[in-house]
Amino acid sequence: MPTKVKKFNDYRQKMNDKILASDNKIIKRIFNLDTNAFKEGHLPVKTKELLGLVASMVLRCDDCVQYHLEASMKNGVTKDEVMETLSIANLIGGTIVIPHLRRAVEYWEALENEN
């Protein structure tokens, strides 16, 4: 049975492939811009992923939260750093973000269990 992480990644890849196959120049440019924005620059990738995590929490995008959690883990972010980042997101986003906090912590635990 596929794990929560595998299901998310498989679905994300399948749909990204379909979307990019449409050969829409605007969509391809947006995807490329997103990819390039999170590359090493004046800010380290780790910092950019944590910024993305805060923005995703405040915007209440669970798919984005999961993506940034996984990218954060791959870039060496610790659980304590994630929790501090999520606390800032909740401060900024308010109590409406709490359900997303629950799902974020659940997904982080799923990532930990995969590694």
MOTADA-V340210 format. One record per pair of residues at least 4 apart in sequence whose C-alpha atoms are under 8 Angstrom apart, sorted by the first residue. I is the first residue (numbers start at 1). J is the second residue. If there is no record, write none. Layout:
i j
I J
I J
This chain:
i j
2 6
2 7
3 7
4 8
4 107
4 110
5 9
5 107
5 110
5 111
6 10
7 11
8 12
9 13
10 14
11 15
12 16
13 17
14 18
15 19
16 20
17 21
18 22
19 23
19 27
20 24
20 27
20 28
23 28
24 28
25 29
26 30
27 31
28 32
29 33
30 34
31 35
32 36
33 37
34 38
35 39
38 45
38 48
38 49
39 44
39 45
40 44
40 45
41 45
43 47
43 48
44 48
45 49
45 75
46 50
46 72
46 75
46 76
46 77
47 51
48 52
49 53
49 68
49 69
49 71
49 72
50 54
50 68
50 72
50 82
50 85
51 55
52 56
52 65
52 68
53 57
53 64
53 65
53 68
53 69
53 85
53 86
54 58
54 85
54 86
54 88
54 89
55 59
55 89
56 60
56 61
56 62
56 64
56 65
57 61
57 62
57 65
57 86
57 89
57 90
57 93
57 97
57 100
57 101
58 89
58 90
58 92
58 93
58 97
59 93
60 97
60 100
61 65
62 66
62 100
62 103
62 104
63 67
64 68
65 69
65 104
66 70
66 104
66 107
67 71
68 72
69 73
69 82
69 104
69 107
69 108
70 74
70 108
70 111
71 75
72 76
72 77
73 77
73 78
73 111
77 81
77 82
78 82
79 83
80 84
81 85
82 86
83 87
84 88
85 89
86 90
86 101
87 91
88 92
89 93
89 97
90 94
90 95
90 97
90 98
90 101
93 97
94 98
97 101
98 102
99 103
100 104
101 105
102 106
103 107
104 108
105 109
106 110
107 111
108 112
109 113
110 114
111 115
